[in-house]
């Protein structure tokens, strides 16, 4: 049996992750500019990529199960052992490419997360500066008069 469906799925995953990385790079610029409308649109595009990656990953898992005669939780090494030497070389190369793309995406997402945290800190600082402080600037220890509660109704 051929590992070609697995190879095709890996190639599709690599292409999707490359597109996802481009979106992550655009997101960095959008976060820096503070364009919330563009960020919302970009998040919608990211959701499309996540859905597509999930679908292709499911296809890849099915192809692996078919290739290895329905073994659950098969490892990449098991696929490599069953594949021909030519297919094993291709699979190894694709594995490395996919790992590079995923690593790059992870680093970009961590950087974007740091940018978002800094943006939120700046917004909170700005709000603290603009918000009036509730401080009592009166001198002394005067307090508002308290109503005394009596056991007897003095109006009677």
RABELZI-V633893 format. One record per residue. N is the residue number from 0. SS is DSSP state (@ for helix, = for strand, . for the rest). PHI is phi in radians with two decimals (* if undefined). OMEGA is omega in whole degrees, -180 to 180 (NA if undefined). Layout:
N:SS:PHI:OMEGA / N:SS:PHI:OMEGA
This chain:
0:.:*:-176 / 1:.:-1.60:177 / 2:.:-1.64:-176 / 3:@:-1.02:178 / 4:@:-1.06:178 / 5:@:-1.20:179 / 6:@:-1.07:180 / 7:@:-1.10:179 / 8:@:-1.12:178 / 9:@:-1.12:178 / 10:@:-1.10:178 / 11:@:-1.15:178 / 12:@:-1.09:179 / 13:@:-1.11:180 / 14:@:-1.08:179 / 15:@:-1.12:179 / 16:@:-1.20:176 / 17:@:-1.11:176 / 18:@:-1.12:178 / 19:@:-1.11:177 / 20:@:-1.13:177 / 21:@:-1.10:177 / 22:@:-1.11:179 / 23:@:-1.11:177 / 24:@:-1.18:177 / 25:@:-1.11:-179 / 26:@:-1.07:179 / 27:@:-1.01:-179 / 28:@:-1.15:180 / 29:@:-1.16:179 / 30:@:-1.13:180 / 31:@:-1.10:180 / 32:@:-1.30:-180 / 33:.:1.37:-178 / 34:.:-1.53:-175 / 35:@:-1.23:179 / 36:@:-1.14:178 / 37:@:-1.15:178 / 38:@:-1.13:178 / 39:@:-1.09:179 / 40:@:-1.11:180 / 41:@:-1.16:178 / 42:@:-1.12:176 / 43:@:-1.14:177 / 44:@:-1.11:179 / 45:@:-1.07:179 / 46:@:-1.09:177 / 47:@:-1.12:178 / 48:@:-1.13:-180 / 49:@:-1.07:180 / 50:@:-1.13:-180 / 51:@:-1.12:179 / 52:@:-1.09:179 / 53:@:-1.09:180 / 54:@:-1.14:-180 / 55:@:-1.16:178 / 56:@:-1.10:177 / 57:@:-1.11:177 / 58:@:-1.11:179 / 59:@:-1.10:179 / 60:@:-1.10:177 / 61:@:-1.11:179 / 62:@:-1.12:178 / 63:@:-1.14:179 / 64:@:-1.10:178 / 65:@:-1.15:-178 / 66:@:-1.11:-177 / 67:.:-1.73:179 / 68:.:1.03:172 / 69:.:1.13:172 / 70:.:-1.39:177 / 71:.:-1.43:177 / 72:.:0.95:179 / 73:.:-1.26:178 / 74:.:-1.68:179 / 75:@:-1.12:179 / 76:@:-1.10:177 / 77:@:-1.13:177 / 78:@:-1.14:-180 / 79:@:-1.09:180 / 80:@:-1.14:-177 / 81:@:-1.47:-177 / 82:.:-1.38:175 / 83:.:-1.20:-178 / 84:@:-1.09:178 / 85:@:-1.12:180 / 86:@:-1.19:179 / 87:@:-1.10:177 / 88:@:-1.12:179 / 89:@:-1.11:180 / 90:@:-1.06:179 / 91:@:-1.12:179 / 92:@:-1.10:-180 / 93:@:-1.15:177 / 94:@:-1.05:-179 / 95:@:-1.14:179 / 96:@:-1.09:-180 / 97:@:-1.14:178 / 98:@:-1.08:178 / 99:@:-1.10:-180 / 100:@:-1.13:-180 / 101:@:-1.15:178 / 102:@:-1.11:178 / 103:@:-1.09:179 / 104:@:-1.12:179 / 105:@:-1.09:180 / 106:@:-1.10:-180 / 107:@:-1.13:179 / 108:@:-1.15:177 / 109:@:-1.12:178 / 110:@:-1.12:179 / 111:@:-1.10:178 / 112:@:-1.12:177 / 113:@:-1.10:177 / 114:@:-1.09:179 / 115:@:-1.14:178 / 116:@:-1.10:179 / 117:@:-1.12:178 / 118:@:-1.11:178 / 119:@:-1.14:177 / 120:@:-1.11:179 / 121:@:-1.14:179 / 122:@:-1.09:179 / 123:@:-1.11:177 / 124:@:-1.11:179 / 125:@:-1.08:178 / 126:@:-1.14:178 / 127:@:-1.12:180 / 128:@:-1.23:-176 / 129:@:-1.42:-177 / 130:.:-1.34:178 / 131:.:-1.22:-180 / 132:.:-1.51:177 / 133:.:-1.59:179 / 134:.:-2.13:178 / 135:.:-1.68:-177 / 136:.:-1.68:178 / 137:.:-1.33:178 / 138:.:-1.53:173 / 139:.:1.63:-176 / 140:.:-1.95:-177 / 141:.:-1.36:177 / 142:.:-2.21:178 / 143:.:-1.13:-179 / 144:.:-1.11:-180 / 145:.:-1.67:174 / 146:.:-1.40:179 / 147:.:-1.56:-180 / 148:.:-1.75:-178 / 149:.:-2.00:178 / 150:.:-1.36:-177 / 151:.:-1.91:176 / 152:.:-1.49:-174 / 153:.:-1.35:-179 / 154:.:-1.39:-176 / 155:.:-1.30:NA
